[in-house]
Amino acid sequence: MNRLGKTVASISAIGAVLLLSGPVQAGDTLTRIKERKNLKCGVSDGILGLSMKDQNGRWSGMDVDFCRALSAAVLGDPEKAIYVPLTAAARFSALKAGEVDVLARNTTWTLEREAVLGILFTGVLYYDGQGFLVSKSGGVQELAQLNGSPVCVVKGTTHEGNLAQVFGAKGWDFRPVPLESPGEAIEALHEGRCKAFTSERPQLIAASIKAAGGPDPYIILPEQISTEPMGPVVRWGDDEWFTIVRWVLFTLIRAEEEDYTQTNVRSRLENQDDFAARSWKEMDGLVAKSLGIDPGWGIRIVESVGNYGEIFGRNLGERSSLKLERGFNKLWKDGGLMYAPPYR
């Protein structure tokens, strides 16, 4: 696919979202959430480590934990989050139409999406890059061996455009095989309909784990072809809601920076001898009044899911089945990119 083809495909996809998403009043999102007494959170249709529903109907994952933290902040209860599974192709139209209040669905932050779709990314919840899952039996060991090959991509993602740019720059050719879900992609890879499946690492690992033969027949190539900063998304036009969602994310990061954990945050913030905690409590009341949420929102956030490091470790890191390294998702003081702006 050449660059013109990539541009046309991108414009067509964006246009489809704009046509399918009816207008919704963006302002007063918090008012509607309080009236309903629930938070509608758009998540994936099943990606291990990010958003997945188990056999008992319980959702888990990094995106899910963010929704729980947001629900705890604005409604006082993490259990009042309702999870709306969305395909990659349907996520933006659902957000624009008001079917969900926030999108927490491993979504890459791009200029085109913000400028054209009328949405805003509130920050980065997870940094990753686009990689390639291949079958060991196929003999592919490096990216160059995919020149001219069919490559599975999930519809509605940035992956096909990234492929076109990188392969085009190298003078390579490829044949995209667009599919609705990672499950369909791993099935197509297993059946030989594509030579590789391309996505972010959590999706690739999760897809291989769920494959019929398990993860052993597959490997992830060492090359990554993009940077993928992924985070929560809201509609344009509601600055108050944007601010709340953004600072819930920053509070999770700040909690790790200052060693607040799920088990110690309440005792520390109630300790009058802890100067840093006392300063946080002073800001808590002022911010709560300004944004229309109940005081104690910071404590509720961290008590509901832990700090950023706890969330990462439980869902993607050393305490999860994915065992991913934190990489860029480490705190700034540990060589990563994660830090929270100051509270005052």
C-alpha positions as CSV (number, residue, x, y, z in Angstrom):
1,M,0.0,0.0,0.0
2,N,1.5,3.4,-1.0
3,R,1.3,6.6,0.9
4,L,-1.7,7.9,-1.1
5,G,-3.5,4.7,-0.3
6,K,-2.7,5.1,3.4
7,T,-4.0,8.7,3.4
8,V,-7.2,7.8,1.6
9,A,-7.8,4.9,4.0
10,S,-7.2,7.2,7.0
11,I,-9.5,9.9,5.7
12,S,-12.2,7.3,5.0
13,A,-12.0,5.8,8.5
14,I,-12.2,9.2,10.1
15,G,-15.1,10.2,7.9
16,A,-16.9,7.1,8.8
17,V,-16.6,7.9,12.5
18,L,-17.9,11.5,11.9
19,L,-20.9,10.3,9.9
20,L,-21.9,7.5,12.4
21,S,-21.5,9.5,15.6
22,G,-24.5,11.7,16.3
23,P,-24.1,15.0,18.2
24,V,-24.2,15.0,22.0
25,Q,-23.9,17.8,24.5
26,A,-20.4,17.5,25.8
27,G,-20.8,19.8,28.9
28,D,-22.2,18.6,32.2
29,T,-20.8,15.1,31.8
30,L,-20.3,14.9,35.6
31,T,-23.9,16.0,36.2
32,R,-25.2,13.2,34.0
33,I,-22.9,10.7,35.8
34,K,-24.2,11.7,39.2
35,E,-27.9,11.6,38.0
36,R,-27.4,8.0,36.7
37,K,-25.2,7.1,39.7
38,N,-22.8,5.2,37.4
39,L,-19.8,5.8,35.2
40,K,-19.9,4.4,31.6
41,C,-16.5,3.4,30.6
42,G,-15.6,2.2,27.1
43,V,-13.1,-0.6,27.2
44,S,-11.8,-3.3,24.8
45,D,-13.8,-6.3,23.8
46,G,-11.3,-8.5,25.6
47,I,-7.6,-7.9,25.9
48,L,-5.7,-9.7,28.8
49,G,-4.0,-7.2,31.0
50,L,-5.9,-4.2,29.7
51,S,-9.6,-5.0,29.9
52,M,-11.0,-8.5,30.2
53,K,-14.2,-10.0,31.7
54,D,-13.8,-13.4,33.4
55,Q,-16.3,-16.2,33.6
56,N,-18.0,-14.6,36.6
57,G,-18.5,-11.4,34.8
58,R,-15.8,-9.5,36.7
59,W,-13.7,-7.1,34.7
60,S,-10.0,-6.6,35.2
61,G,-7.0,-5.0,33.6
62,M,-5.1,-1.7,33.5
63,D,-7.8,0.2,31.7
64,V,-10.4,-1.2,34.0
65,D,-8.5,-0.2,37.1
66,F,-8.3,3.4,35.7
67,C,-12.1,3.4,35.4
68,R,-12.5,2.1,38.9
69,A,-10.2,4.9,40.2
70,L,-12.3,7.5,38.2
71,S,-15.5,6.1,39.6
72,A,-14.2,6.2,43.1
73,A,-13.2,9.8,42.7
74,V,-16.5,11.1,41.3
75,L,-19.1,8.7,42.7
76,G,-17.3,7.5,45.9
77,D,-17.4,3.9,44.8
78,P,-15.2,2.0,42.3
79,E,-18.0,-0.6,41.8
80,K,-20.2,2.0,40.1
81,A,-18.2,1.8,36.9
82,I,-20.0,0.1,34.1
83,Y,-17.9,-1.4,31.3
84,V,-19.0,-1.1,27.7
85,P,-16.9,-3.4,25.4
86,L,-16.2,-1.7,22.1
87,T,-14.3,-2.8,19.0
88,A,-11.5,-0.6,17.8
89,A,-13.6,0.5,14.9
90,A,-16.6,1.5,17.0
91,R,-14.9,3.2,20.0
92,F,-14.8,6.8,18.8
93,S,-18.3,6.9,17.5
94,A,-19.5,5.5,20.8
95,L,-17.7,8.2,22.7
96,K,-18.9,11.0,20.4
97,A,-22.5,9.8,20.6
98,G,-22.4,9.8,24.4
99,E,-22.7,6.0,24.8
100,V,-19.8,6.2,27.2
101,D,-18.4,8.9,29.4
102,V,-14.8,8.1,28.9
103,L,-12.8,5.8,26.7
104,A,-10.2,3.7,28.4
105,R,-9.4,1.3,25.6
106,N,-5.6,1.1,24.8
107,T,-6.1,4.0,22.4
108,T,-3.1,5.7,20.8
109,W,-2.8,9.5,21.2
110,T,-2.5,11.2,17.8
111,L,-2.9,14.7,16.4
112,E,-5.3,13.5,13.7
113,R,-7.6,11.9,16.2
114,E,-7.8,15.0,18.4
115,A,-8.0,17.6,15.6
116,V,-10.5,15.8,13.3
117,L,-12.6,13.7,15.7
118,G,-13.3,16.3,18.3
119,I,-11.8,14.2,21.2
120,L,-9.2,14.9,23.8
121,F,-6.6,12.6,25.3
122,T,-6.2,13.3,29.0
123,G,-2.7,11.9,29.4
124,V,-0.7,8.7,28.9
125,L,-1.6,5.7,30.9
126,Y,0.7,3.3,29.1
127,Y,3.6,3.7,26.7
128,D,4.3,0.9,24.1
129,G,5.3,0.3,20.5
130,Q,4.0,-1.6,17.6
131,G,5.5,-5.1,17.2
132,F,5.0,-8.3,15.2
133,L,3.9,-11.7,16.3
134,V,4.8,-14.6,13.9
135,S,4.6,-18.3,13.9
136,K,7.9,-20.1,14.6
137,S,7.1,-22.6,11.9
138,G,7.0,-19.7,9.3
139,G,10.7,-19.1,9.6
140,V,10.4,-15.3,10.0
141,Q,13.0,-14.0,12.4
142,E,13.4,-10.3,11.4
143,L,11.1,-7.6,10.0
144,A,12.7,-7.6,6.5
145,Q,11.4,-11.1,5.9
146,L,7.8,-9.7,5.9
147,N,8.5,-7.8,2.7
148,G,5.6,-8.7,0.3
149,S,3.8,-10.7,3.0
150,P,0.2,-10.5,4.2
151,V,0.0,-8.9,7.7
152,C,-3.0,-9.1,10.0
153,V,-4.1,-5.8,11.5
154,V,-7.2,-4.9,13.7
155,K,-9.6,-2.5,12.0
156,G,-9.8,1.1,13.4
157,T,-6.2,1.2,14.8
158,T,-3.1,3.1,13.8
159,H,-1.3,-0.1,12.8
160,E,-2.0,-0.2,9.1
161,G,-0.9,3.4,8.6
162,N,2.3,2.7,10.6
163,L,3.0,-0.3,8.4
164,A,2.5,1.7,5.2
165,Q,4.8,4.4,6.4
166,V,7.6,2.2,7.6
167,F,7.4,-0.3,4.7
168,G,7.1,2.5,2.2
169,A,10.2,4.2,3.5
170,K,12.1,1.0,3.0
171,G,10.7,0.3,-0.4
172,W,8.9,-2.8,0.8
173,D,5.5,-4.1,0.0
174,F,2.9,-5.7,2.2
175,R,-0.7,-6.9,2.0
176,P,-2.9,-5.8,5.0
177,V,-5.4,-8.2,6.2
178,P,-7.9,-6.1,8.3
179,L,-9.8,-8.0,10.9
180,E,-12.3,-7.1,13.7
181,S,-10.4,-8.3,16.7
182,P,-7.1,-9.7,18.0
183,G,-8.9,-13.1,18.4
184,E,-9.6,-13.2,14.6
185,A,-6.1,-12.0,13.9
186,I,-4.4,-14.9,15.9
187,E,-6.8,-17.3,14.2
188,A,-5.8,-16.0,10.8
189,L,-2.1,-16.3,11.7
190,H,-2.6,-19.9,12.9
191,E,-4.4,-20.8,9.6
192,G,-1.7,-19.2,7.5
193,R,-3.8,-16.4,6.0
194,C,-1.3,-13.9,7.2
195,K,2.5,-14.1,7.9
196,A,2.4,-11.9,11.0
197,F,0.0,-10.1,13.4
198,T,1.0,-6.6,14.3
199,S,-0.1,-4.7,17.4
200,E,1.2,-3.5,20.8
201,R,3.0,-6.1,22.9
202,P,0.2,-6.7,25.5
203,Q,-2.2,-7.5,22.6
204,L,0.3,-9.8,20.9
205,I,1.2,-11.7,24.1
206,A,-2.5,-11.9,25.2
207,A,-3.5,-13.1,21.8
208,S,-0.8,-15.9,21.8
209,I,-1.8,-17.0,25.3
210,K,-5.5,-17.3,24.2
211,A,-4.6,-19.1,20.9
212,A,-5.8,-22.7,20.5
213,G,-2.2,-24.1,20.8
214,G,-1.1,-21.7,23.5
215,P,1.8,-19.3,23.2
216,D,4.7,-21.7,22.4
217,P,4.2,-21.8,18.6
218,Y,4.7,-18.0,18.4
219,I,7.5,-15.4,18.8
220,I,7.5,-11.6,18.9
221,L,10.1,-10.1,16.5
222,P,12.7,-7.8,18.2
223,E,11.8,-4.8,16.0
224,Q,9.2,-2.2,17.0
225,I,8.1,0.3,14.3
226,S,6.3,3.0,16.3
227,T,5.8,4.7,19.6
228,E,2.3,4.2,21.0
229,P,1.3,6.6,23.9
230,M,-2.1,5.3,25.0
231,G,-4.4,7.0,27.4
232,P,-8.0,7.9,28.4
233,V,-10.1,9.9,26.0
234,V,-13.0,12.3,26.4
235,R,-15.1,14.5,24.1
236,W,-14.4,18.1,23.4
237,G,-16.4,20.7,25.1
238,D,-16.4,19.8,28.8
239,D,-13.3,21.3,30.5
240,E,-14.4,20.3,34.0
241,W,-14.7,16.6,33.0
242,F,-11.4,16.7,31.1
243,T,-9.7,18.1,34.2
244,I,-11.1,15.4,36.5
245,V,-10.1,12.5,34.2
246,R,-6.6,13.9,33.7
247,W,-5.9,14.5,37.4
248,V,-7.2,11.1,38.4
249,L,-4.4,9.7,36.1
250,F,-1.8,12.1,37.6
251,T,-2.9,11.2,41.1
252,L,-2.1,7.6,40.5
253,I,1.3,8.5,39.3
254,R,1.9,11.0,42.1
255,A,0.9,8.4,44.6
256,E,3.7,6.1,43.4
257,E,6.2,9.0,43.3
258,E,5.5,9.8,47.0
259,D,5.1,6.1,48.1
260,Y,1.4,6.2,48.8
261,T,0.0,2.7,48.4
262,Q,-3.4,1.0,48.5
263,T,-2.8,0.0,52.1
264,N,-1.1,3.1,53.6
265,V,-2.7,6.0,51.8
266,R,-5.5,6.6,54.4
267,S,-3.3,6.4,57.4
268,R,-0.6,8.6,55.9
269,L,-3.1,11.3,54.8
270,E,-4.7,11.3,58.2
271,N,-1.4,11.6,60.0
272,Q,-1.0,15.3,61.0
273,D,2.8,14.9,61.4
274,D,3.2,14.0,57.7
275,F,3.9,17.4,56.1
276,A,3.5,16.2,52.5
277,A,0.3,14.4,53.3
278,R,-1.0,17.5,55.1
279,S,-0.3,19.6,52.0
280,W,-2.2,17.1,49.8
281,K,-5.2,17.2,52.1
282,E,-5.3,21.0,51.9
283,M,-5.5,20.8,48.2
284,D,-8.0,18.0,48.2
285,G,-10.8,20.1,49.7
286,L,-10.2,23.1,47.4
287,V,-10.0,21.0,44.3
288,A,-13.1,19.0,45.3
289,K,-15.2,22.1,45.7
290,S,-14.0,23.6,42.4
291,L,-14.7,20.4,40.4
292,G,-17.9,19.4,42.1
293,I,-16.8,16.1,43.6
294,D,-16.7,15.0,47.3
295,P,-13.6,15.7,49.4
296,G,-11.3,12.7,49.9
297,W,-11.2,11.9,46.2
298,G,-7.4,11.3,46.3
299,I,-7.7,8.8,49.1
300,R,-10.5,7.0,47.3
301,I,-8.6,6.8,44.1
302,V,-5.5,5.1,45.6
303,E,-7.5,2.9,48.1
304,S,-9.6,1.5,45.2
305,V,-6.8,0.4,42.9
306,G,-3.4,1.3,44.4
307,N,-0.8,3.6,42.9
308,Y,0.4,3.5,39.3
309,G,3.1,1.0,40.0
310,E,0.7,-1.3,41.8
311,I,-1.7,-1.2,38.9
312,F,1.0,-1.9,36.3
313,G,2.6,-4.7,38.3
314,R,-0.8,-6.4,38.9
315,N,-2.0,-6.2,35.3
316,L,1.0,-6.1,33.0
317,G,4.1,-6.5,35.1
318,E,5.8,-9.0,37.4
319,R,2.6,-10.0,39.2
320,S,0.7,-10.7,36.0
321,S,0.7,-13.5,33.5
322,L,2.2,-11.1,30.8
323,K,5.4,-10.3,32.8
324,L,6.1,-7.2,30.8
325,E,9.0,-4.9,31.7
326,R,7.9,-1.4,32.7
327,G,10.4,0.3,30.3
328,F,9.2,3.9,29.5
329,N,6.4,3.3,32.1
330,K,8.8,3.6,35.0
331,L,8.8,6.8,37.0
332,W,11.0,9.6,35.7
333,K,13.4,9.0,38.7
334,D,13.9,5.4,37.6
335,G,14.6,6.2,34.0
336,G,11.1,6.2,32.6
337,L,8.7,8.8,31.3
338,M,6.0,8.8,34.1
339,Y,5.7,11.9,36.3
340,A,2.8,14.0,37.6
341,P,2.7,17.8,37.3
342,P,2.8,19.6,40.7
343,Y,-0.5,20.1,42.6
344,R,0.2,23.7,43.4
